Amino acid sequence: MSTLILGGGVTGLAAAWHLQRRGEAVEVWEAQEAVGGWMKTLPWDGGHFEVGPQGVLWQKGTAVDRMFSALDLPFNAPGKGARWVGKGGRLIPVPASPFGLLASPLMPLSAKLRMMLEPFIAVRPLEPEEGLSAFAARRLGPGVARDLLPAMVAGILAAPPEVLSVDAIPKLTQWEAKGSLVAGVRKGGISHMVVPVGGMGQLPIRLAQHVASVRTGLRASSLERLADGRWRAAGGGAVREADRVVLALPAYEAAALLGPVAPASAEALAAIPYTTVDLWHSRHTPLPRLKDGFGFLIHPPEGGGYLGSLVPSWMDPQSAPAGLMQLRSFVGGAFPKGPDLDRWEGLFARLKGWLPELGEPAAVRHERAERAIPRPEMGHRARVKAALAGLPDGLDWLSNARFGPGVRDILEGLETWMA
Ligand SMILES: Cc1cc2nc3c(=O)[nH]c(=O)nc-3n(C[C@H](O)[C@H](O)[C@H](O)COP(=O)(O)OP(=O)(O)OC[C@H]3O[C@@H](n4cnc5c(N)ncnc54)[C@H](O)[C@@H]3O)c2cc1C
């Protein structure tokens, strides 16, 4: 069986790596000059910054652990790190345990008590699809859905939970299927954010080194079925025939290629929206209160489009030159944002509102992640189902819009796909 994989992001490369380990002939085409898609680490004056993911959830004995071990990929595991939610004009620590939450000012007491009932709430059948907010309100209570969920979801999907399907975070229904969220987490174990030494970009680079044929700078522009049932892809002056073509692409890119050969799939994929988010990287004199800090997320109604800031230099000390703290601030996404947030000065004023002691930056850079994050709105389940059902034999589509938003979801989804 020969497979051509279109897309050399982490999904395409990890799929190629799995197939090759099973003895199949694989080739990857990547449109850009470098592999990795969003998972790239770029140099920046004495350090580096992440274009996309800044960590991956790792746990012993999971898909991420198996891949990192097989690739012999060293990583920094800084531990849990302090986290805060910006609410009521100040940063409130997120307690490490549900019991700690009882004493926290993050939610009213009635909401905390309701949350404690979660293990006793009946499991709901998977169908019909439920909204993400409705899921949280049903299991954890309306207080969690109102006061805690929006900031958490903004930090993952840069979108308000009210518009999202519960499938936006597939772990939730997987945990509920174990009896309750508490039981699911207890059985599944706790994961920790880790980052490969040298940055997240090391993962796709290492994967590409293990895959025999990875061609970069090659954008597929057409797909065609041959008389013998095989497939031909063409683009950038190259043509390749294979038994199978796997589109490891964002839904909108896959839709463009599938239009002529699988119109129903193309239509379903084209209907999956994507979110654009602005990322501001800045370097400052370290702040004592962020010393062991993962970062903070702002309760969206108060953020006005400023979603929060993480501290990459805590997770990955090589990202910033010695003596500097690196921040990564998220702006916009699916939330309306004030015009002040188009400029660093406006964002800096907002940052100072939460961290008054923050000093002027030693360096700043802005990156726009255009259509970077899938937005699984209500109806997502039906769209993914229609997209997969409409694919002819020999075509497949793999993506975070299918498996879940994080790298962990993708790597776990790929193991299931391979089984
Ligand atoms: C700002 C940001 C922060 C994130 N933070 C985290 C995090 O901290 N932790 C976490 O787990 N996840 C995080 N994520 C999510 C994670 O990065 C993604 O889920 C993952 O990188 C998606 O990988 P992919 O290969 O599916 O898609 P992509 O990275 O989009 O890769 C698709 C590839 O296909 C190529 N391509 C497109 N069209 C064609 C074509 N016609 N022919 C050939 N190639 C083509 C593109 O150039 C691209 O390289 C973050 C994402 C973003 C954007």
The ligand as an SDF file (V2000), in Angstrom:
LIG
                    3D

 53 58  0  0  0  0  0  0  0  0999 V2000
   -1.5370   29.9920   18.2810 C   0  0  0  0  0  0  0  0  0  0  0  0
   -1.7470   28.5350   18.5820 C   0  0  0  0  0  0  0  0  0  0  0  0
   -1.4370   28.0340   19.8420 C   0  0  0  0  0  0  0  0  0  0  0  0
   -1.6200   26.6870   20.1210 C   0  0  0  0  0  0  0  0  0  0  0  0
   -1.2590   26.2090   21.3400 N   0  0  0  0  0  0  0  0  0  0  0  0
   -1.3130   24.8810   21.5890 C   0  0  0  0  0  0  0  0  0  0  0  0
   -0.7390   24.3440   22.7730 C   0  0  0  0  0  0  0  0  0  0  0  0
   -0.1490   25.0670   23.5840 O   0  0  0  0  0  0  0  0  0  0  0  0
   -0.8310   22.9930   22.9680 N   0  0  0  0  0  0  0  0  0  0  0  0
   -1.4160   22.1600   22.0530 C   0  0  0  0  0  0  0  0  0  0  0  0
   -1.4730   20.9260   22.2690 O   0  0  0  0  0  0  0  0  0  0  0  0
   -1.9360   22.6430   20.8870 N   0  0  0  0  0  0  0  0  0  0  0  0
   -1.8790   23.9750   20.6300 C   0  0  0  0  0  0  0  0  0  0  0  0
   -2.3440   24.4670   19.4360 N   0  0  0  0  0  0  0  0  0  0  0  0
   -2.9770   23.5410   18.4820 C   0  0  0  0  0  0  0  0  0  0  0  0
   -1.9420   22.7630   17.6310 C   0  0  0  0  0  0  0  0  0  0  0  0
   -0.9030   23.6040   17.3110 O   0  0  0  0  0  0  0  0  0  0  0  0
   -2.5970   22.2370   16.3670 C   0  0  0  0  0  0  0  0  0  0  0  0
   -3.6840   21.3990   16.7280 O   0  0  0  0  0  0  0  0  0  0  0  0
   -1.6660   21.4660   15.4570 C   0  0  0  0  0  0  0  0  0  0  0  0
   -0.4210   22.0920   15.3100 O   0  0  0  0  0  0  0  0  0  0  0  0
   -2.3390   21.2720   14.1060 C   0  0  0  0  0  0  0  0  0  0  0  0
   -1.4910   20.5310   13.2740 O   0  0  0  0  0  0  0  0  0  0  0  0
   -1.9490   20.0350   11.8350 P   0  0  0  0  0  0  0  0  0  0  0  0
   -0.8360   19.2920   11.2420 O   0  0  0  0  0  0  0  0  0  0  0  0
   -3.2590   19.3150   11.9510 O   0  0  0  0  0  0  0  0  0  0  0  0
   -2.3070   21.3530   11.0290 O   0  0  0  0  0  0  0  0  0  0  0  0
   -1.3330   22.5010   10.4610 P   0  0  0  0  0  0  0  0  0  0  0  0
   -0.3250   22.8580   11.4600 O   0  0  0  0  0  0  0  0  0  0  0  0
   -2.2580   23.5640    9.9370 O   0  0  0  0  0  0  0  0  0  0  0  0
   -0.5970   21.7930    9.2470 O   0  0  0  0  0  0  0  0  0  0  0  0
   -1.1750   21.6520    7.9770 C   0  0  0  0  0  0  0  0  0  0  0  0
   -0.0450   21.7630    6.9650 C   0  0  0  0  0  0  0  0  0  0  0  0
   -0.5750   21.5600    5.6560 O   0  0  0  0  0  0  0  0  0  0  0  0
    0.1150   22.4130    4.7660 C   0  0  0  0  0  0  0  0  0  0  0  0
   -0.7330   22.5660    3.5640 N   0  0  0  0  0  0  0  0  0  0  0  0
   -1.8620   23.3080    3.4380 C   0  0  0  0  0  0  0  0  0  0  0  0
   -2.3810   23.1340    2.2060 N   0  0  0  0  0  0  0  0  0  0  0  0
   -1.5680   22.2640    1.5460 C   0  0  0  0  0  0  0  0  0  0  0  0
   -1.5980   21.6790    0.2470 C   0  0  0  0  0  0  0  0  0  0  0  0
   -2.5710   21.9570   -0.6470 N   0  0  0  0  0  0  0  0  0  0  0  0
   -0.5830   20.8190   -0.1110 N   0  0  0  0  0  0  0  0  0  0  0  0
    0.4040   20.5140    0.7840 C   0  0  0  0  0  0  0  0  0  0  0  0
    0.4730   21.0580    2.0390 N   0  0  0  0  0  0  0  0  0  0  0  0
   -0.5210   21.8990    2.4120 C   0  0  0  0  0  0  0  0  0  0  0  0
    0.2950   23.6920    5.5470 C   0  0  0  0  0  0  0  0  0  0  0  0
    1.3580   24.4640    5.0180 O   0  0  0  0  0  0  0  0  0  0  0  0
    0.6170   23.1380    6.9510 C   0  0  0  0  0  0  0  0  0  0  0  0
    2.0110   22.9800    7.1300 O   0  0  0  0  0  0  0  0  0  0  0  0
   -2.1490   25.8110   19.1270 C   0  0  0  0  0  0  0  0  0  0  0  0
   -2.4580   26.3160   17.8560 C   0  0  0  0  0  0  0  0  0  0  0  0
   -2.2470   27.6570   17.5750 C   0  0  0  0  0  0  0  0  0  0  0  0
   -2.5420   28.1620   16.1810 C   0  0  0  0  0  0  0  0  0  0  0  0
  1  2  1  0
  2  3  1  0
  2 52  2  0
  3  4  2  0
  4  5  1  0
  4 50  1  0
  5  6  2  0
  6  7  1  0
  6 13  1  0
  7  8  2  0
  7  9  1  0
  9 10  1  0
 10 11  2  0
 10 12  1  0
 12 13  2  0
 13 14  1  0
 14 15  1  0
 14 50  1  0
 15 16  1  0
 16 17  1  0
 16 18  1  0
 18 19  1  0
 18 20  1  0
 20 21  1  0
 20 22  1  0
 22 23  1  0
 23 24  1  0
 24 25  2  0
 24 26  1  0
 24 27  1  0
 27 28  1  0
 28 29  2  0
 28 30  1  0
 28 31  1  0
 31 32  1  0
 32 33  1  0
 33 34  1  0
 33 48  1  0
 34 35  1  0
 35 36  1  0
 35 46  1  0
 36 37  1  0
 36 45  1  0
 37 38  2  0
 38 39  1  0
 39 40  1  0
 39 45  2  0
 40 41  1  0
 40 42  2  0
 42 43  1  0
 43 44  2  0
 44 45  1  0
 46 47  1  0
 46 48  1  0
 48 49  1  0
 50 51  2  0
 51 52  1  0
 52 53  1  0
M  END
$$$$
